[in-house]
Each structure stands twice: as structure tokens, then as C-alpha cells.
Amino acid sequence: MSDSPISYLPTSGLTYDPNDPLYFDADALQQEITRVFEVCHGCRMCFKYCDTFPDLFAFIDERHEGDVRKLTGEETAKVLDECFQCKLCEVQCPYTPRDGHEFQLDFPKLVGRYRAQRVQRQGLPLRERVLGNPDGTAAVARASFGLANVMNRNAAHRWFMEKLLGIHRDKLLPDFAPKTFERWADGQGRLDGAPGGEVALFQTCFVQHNEPQIGRDTVEVLERNQVDVRCVRGLECCGMPAWESGDLEGLRKHAKANLDRLEPYVEAGAKVVVINPTCSMMLRREYPELVAPEDRARAEKLAAATQDPSEFLWSIRNEERFSKLPEESEGPRIAYHAPCHLRAQGVGFKGRDVMKKALGAKMGTVMECCGHDGTFAMKVEGFEPSQRVGKRAFDGMIEGGGEVWSTDCPLAALQFEQHAGRKPMHPMTIMAKSYRGESLTGTKLLPPPRTEEEQT
């Protein structure tokens, strides 16, 4: 083993493009893992986001006398598997391609490459196949006519799920709605119109299957602001649940289907408004680099057209059609959680800003990660770390003292509901309820979570 210093500059193995044959070269990947670990070990800025970096630093310092080249394959796998793709390390890192830095470091993409290689070698385990296909899971659940929701609250069934699939028995899971968002939109005559309008709505699989009311509220808010919004038939999951385990082909399948359905709207000049920040991040930042070569050009066009609902509303805030409550109205006090995947897109906190402008709300902001991050908090190995990582966010929302809690991320809302005792509402739901003159303070309040001593 060489004792020469490890250069921080990119190795010949650097690529984040899965269309590059080098992407699946194991030796090329190892060169980059060693280099990136060395850079992170020297920097240490990202010590607080997850267990990845503390464990990396501990392995190098306490086991290997500061030599990153001595890390074992098992230690490397542990470090990379502890990443749950919150993206905050990339947001904070000063050495990224986004910043044009010569080190060209993107830790989340390194993890994605590692997992894609592992799937290529070993295939997908059962749990990853189930969690990576939320549309399929929802179809099965809906066929049970509500039994799936009952069983997801049954201790014996949850024990069985944990043993079979590795989904933690105590994780609060979302209910499946009896009527999808698309079925509602179809009943309203909102599907199958000619492509066009200002906005094509990408409701996301969570809104489609679990909380369609968020989608209905989004449509109502956009139309209250005189936006011509169109619903699109046949949209699929954005592909993030597949990609977070390294299933590139699963991601590409979903991406191709969504591109086929959204391309006519993009070509007609519509913005694609995506309700869930994880999904808008996928369409805006991940599709252009991860889709099949023949889909790349149209993925880039879709990315340029993608916006968050609040981001779109903020863009028309100075137009006469922008709908605000009367100035004499007493705005609510709202504790707002900024989702990690919205921060990763670099568009600011428009959910917070638009509620302040439209409703006269008094806002407090929490920017800490809640720890849910896709399916991570659902897994046996992720449930406890997700609570530990999220504690700063839970405490921040509680200490903020808002009458109402809000977050743009429906999965973050589940995490707060379980571990902080209150479920935040989506900004579009808060705005819709405010436009309708409904109370905002009827959010569900749960008992405080039990301590580990009480649970035992």
C-alpha cells in the first residue's frame, strides 16, 4: 500500500453518469470512494446530518490510524448504507460540481453509484422491491377494501411484516385512501383535456394513493389564483423509492412513463407543478442525469419546467390575480419545517413565504432534517436513527410555539405526527382552508412519544 498522500483532485474513476461504462466499474468506484472519504475526513463539516460521517471518522481515526486506505469492505459498506439521501451534505459541501469546485465532490451521488453497482451484482432484495414500487403496493392495498389500513395497525401483523420485510413494527404508516386523486380528478372532468394550460399537476404517488386531499387543495388554491391547472392521467411514482436502493432500471421505467405523459404539456408551455419536494427534486435534478440516453433531452426540458406549488405561486405574487386575505385579517402563527429535498433544489422557502404574503401569517422556520427521508424511517435499521436525527427538528417545531405546523413534505408530516405529537399541514392545505374560512387549529394532537424505558 502506498504511503503517498491521497490527492483531493478527481481520479480517473470519477463519473456520476450511469450511461458512462465507467459508472459500473468496481475499481473506478473504489478510487473515488477512497478520494471522497479522504476529503470528508479532512473537512468534517458534515458531522451532524446522519451516522455516515461520524462512523467514517471513527473508523479512520480509531481503527486505522488516520489511513483511509485501510478501511475494510464491511466498514465501507456500513458508511455508505447509513446515508439516507437527505442531500444536506451536498447542500452544505463547499467542494461540489454545483459550486464549480475542482474537487467535484457529490457524496449522495457516490452512494447512488455504489448501490447501483450492488444491485447489478446481487439483484434487489424483497423489501426493496416492495418499497420501491409504491403504486403496486397501493393497488394491492386498495383491493383489500380497507383491510390493509386495519392490518397496518395490528400488532401481530406488524410483527410479521417486520420479520418478512424488515419494516419496523412501530413505524406509523400512512393509510391508503379509498379513492385516488386521479379518480377524483376524473370525476370532476379534469382529465383527458388537450395538453396546455399554465400548470400540469404532478400529484405524486403519496398524494395519489394516501392523501388525495392535498392534491385537491392544491388545485383549489391554484384556481383561486386564476391559474389554468390541468391534471394528467396515468402518472407514476417519480422513481425515488426505487433509486434510493440502487434500482436504476426501476427508476428509468417510471421516468419514461412520466416523460411520455408530461412531454406534451411541457411542449405546450406548461409548468409542471410537483406537490412533494422529493418528487420535484427527482424531476428537476435527478432525471436529466439518470434516465436512459434516448430520454435525456426531454428530461432536461421537463427539469426546466418543474416547480413546487409554492414556488409557482410566488412567481405570480405581484400580479393582480394573486389572492390574499384582507389585510385586517389576523394571520395565524405557523411553525414551518423546510424539507431537506426542497433545500436541495435551491429555490428558497417559498411555502413559508407565500403563506406569509397571502395569509399574513407570522412564520417561524425550522431547517433541521426530520429524519424520515423516503423509506429510511420505515426500515428496521432506520427507525431508531431517524428519530435521533430528527430530534432537533421535533424540538424546534415544539419550541417554535406555532398554533399551526406546516411542512411541504407529507412524509415529514408523518414523522412529526409520530415523534413530536402533531401533524403539520401542507402549505396548500393551509391556504385552501384559509380561503374557505375554515379553522386551522383542529390538527390532530397526540400524546408525547413514550421513552425507551416506558416501552420496555
C-alpha positions, 0 to 999 in steps of 0.5 A: 500500500502506498504511503503517498498522500491521497490527492483531493483532485478527481481520479480517473474513476470519477463519473456520476453518469450511469450511461458512462461504462465507467459508472459500473466499474468496481475499481473506478468506484473504489478510487473515488470512494477512497478520494471522497472519504479522504476529503470528508475526513479532512473537512468534517463539516458534515458531522451532524446530518446522519451516522455516515460521517461520524462512523467514517471518522471513527473508523479512520481515526480509531481503527486505522490510524488516520489511513483511509486506505485501510478501511475494510469492505464491511466498514465501507459498506456500513458508511455508505448504507447509513446515508439516507439521501437527505442531500444536506451534505451536498447542500452544505459541501463547499467542494461540489460540481454545483459550486464549480469546485475542482474537487467535484465532490457529490457524496449522495451521488457516490452512494447512488453509484455504489448501490447501483453497482450492488444491485447489478451484482446481487439483484434487489432484495424483497423489501426493496422491491416492495418499497420501491414500487409504491403504486403496486403496493397501493393497488394491492392495498386498495383491493383489500377494501380497507383491510390493509389500513386495519392490518397496518395497525395490528400488532401481530401483523406488524410483527410479521411484516417486520420479520418478512420485510424488515419494516419496523413494527412501530413505524406509523404508516400512512393509510391508503385512501379509498379513492385516488386523486386521479379518480377524483380528478376524473370525476370532476372532468379534469382529465383527458383535456388537450395538453396546455394550460399554465400548470400540469399537476404532478400529484405524486404517488403519496398524494395519489394513493394516501392523501388525495386531499392535498392534491385537491387543495392544491388545485383549489388554491391554484384556481383561486389564483386564476391559474389554468391547472390541468391534471394528467392521467396515468402518472407514476411514482417519480422513481425515488423509492426505487433509486434510493436502493440502487434500482436504476432500471426501476427508476428509468421505467417510471421516468419514461412513463412520466416523460411520455405523459408530461412531454406534451404539456411541457411542449405546450408551455406548461409548468409542471407543478410537483406537490412533494419536494422529493418528487420535484427534486427527482424531476428537476435534478435527478432525471436529466442525469439518470434516465436512459440516453434516448430520454435525456433531452426531454428530461432536461426540458421537463427539469426546466419546467418543474416547480413546487406549488409554492414556488409557482405561486410566488412567481405570480405574487405581484400580479393582480390575480394573486389572492390574499386575505384582507389585510385586517385579517389576523394571520395565524402563527405557523411553525414551518419545517423546510424539507431537506429535498426542497433545500436541495433544489435551491429555490428558497422557502417559498411555502413559508413565504407565500403563506406569509404574503397571502395569509399574513401569517407570522412564520417561524422556520425550522431547517433541521432534517426530520429524519424520515427521508423516503423509506429510511424511517420505515426500515428496521435499521432506520427507525431508531436513527431517524428519530435521533436525527430528527430530534432537533427538528421535533424540538424546534417545531415544539419550541417554535410555539406555532398554533399551526405546523406546516411542512411541504413534505407529507412524509415529514408530516408523518414523522412529526405526527409520530415523534413530536405529537402533531401533524403539520399541514401542507402549505396548500392545505393551509391556504385552501382552508384559509380561503374557505374560512375554515379553522386551522387549529383542529390538527390532530394532537397526540400524546408525547412519544413514550421513552425507551424505558416506558416501552420496555 
